[in-house]
Amino acid sequence: MISIKSHYWFATTLNFTSLFQFLFLLILSSVISEEVFGIERRNKKDSDEISYFIYPLIYQVPGLGAGEGVGATVGNLLGDGSTLSLFKIKGEIEVDSIIATDIPLFTKHLTLSAAYADGTKGGFAFHERGSDSSEEPEFILKFKRSWARAADLGINFFDRQLEFYYGAAFALPEIDLERSDLADYDDWENLSSEEQEDSIAAFIKNFLLYIDLVNLFVTRQGIKIDLTDDRIDPRNGYRFQYEKYGFEGEGLKNFNVEDHSLTAYYPNENLSSVLVANVFYSKSKVTKPLSLFGGIETVAECIAESKGKQRDSTVSVETSCKGLIRGAQDFNAEGNNSNATSLGGPNRLRSYPISRFYDTYSLFAGLEYRTYYLESSTPFNFLFEKGVFKAVQSAIFYEIGQVSPTDNDALYSDFKYSTGVGLRLVFSSVVLRADYATGKEGQEATVFIGYGF
């Protein structure tokens, strides 16, 4: 992810609710159309060829810093349709990872995917919950030595047009409290008592939320219906995907997330361009809240408890106690709230940083118009690249999204938006994507593998 921040240059004039209704009806027309069930895969005689790509990685994550690295992706090395990717990243985030997907086991209808990640330094910028949260991160959580492992099994039918899968991931993060910015203490002595109280409350809440985080276990299961003409670069048809995640861990609230995604592809007559429409809906539910914080319950009790104790602080006892009590109350509230799939990042609302908006529910809709140039099936074999070149692609896109604590009118109004352009290189086994998006809070540039939707 490469992030570029500046003022936005696009003023939205489109009625967001009307756009969402239009996209939903547009995609629904594909689902109920008889013609879509007759779509066949495009000729992929070169899809079993081994291909590889080695490329530089440059990233900048808001609140964390920047760095660089190298990545390599090999297609079909572990079997037809498989992908093996290796990444090595240095800088503010340092991690080595290996990701293998769709490895056939005995038959092409049974596949294995696995991931390995080992990090020595990293972090994540957390924003406040809700659609009206501040543009600046509430706090930054940084990690020491951490690692994660993941695997899933999939079973598919026909030409991978129907697929079921189940998997799990396990992570052991080690929080670096000394480097983590759990609250803003800049120019502490010059802050007003209200600002000091805010900082104390933020620190107490975030400290209690993550101080006991020991491990994280995630389960993943889902179904994918893929009635398109191509798995890698679809230009006609539609896809539906349902996924359910379960998040569990020591020192972490446990919750489930259910994602629903529906995508339709509308090509022109000769498939040289395609309009892509996507609607995404996510909901979540707490299964086990964090243990509630007990102890002193009122500011008066806190002040009474503090009397006679030696203090060396520019913050008054009353301000400290107000911040302490409020922080505990905020912790209790957050510990009982679940998080649906967030918006922001390389796939949804691309003008915002990763996980910019989150709440109990999230909704997204996007339109992307893709145009193809220099189409061919040309094999190439260079020192760092080998594969079958298919096309150069340009794209323009417009996206809207919203998050809400409830599934009511608040989720379907006052949408955030992103608009942008993209340039892609389409190969037989992979799509390399570069997007530039702008929105209300600035701009983001993304370099990624695969489509956003």
Secondary structure, DSSP 8 states (H G I E B T S, - for coil): -EEE---------S-HHHHHHHHHHHHHHHHT-SGGGG------TTTTS-EEEEEEEEEEETTTEEEEEEEEEEESTTSTT-EEEEEEEEESSEEEEEEEEEEE-SSTTEEEEEEEEEEEEEEEEE--SSTT--SS-SEEEEESSEEEEEEEEEEEETTTTEEEEEEEEEEE--B-TTT-B-S--TTGGGS-HHHHHHHHHHHHHHHHHHTT---EEEEEEEEEEEEES-SSS--SEEEEEEEEEEEE-TTS-EEEEEEEEEEEEEE-TTSSEEEEEEEEEEEEEEEE------S--SHHHHHHHHTT-----SS-HHHHHHHHHHHHHHHHHHTT------B-SSSSSTTS-TT-B--SEEEEEEEEEEEEES---EEEE-SSEEEEEEEEEEEEEEEEEEEESSSSGGGGSS-EEEEEEEEEEEESS-EEEEEEEEETTEEEEEEEES---
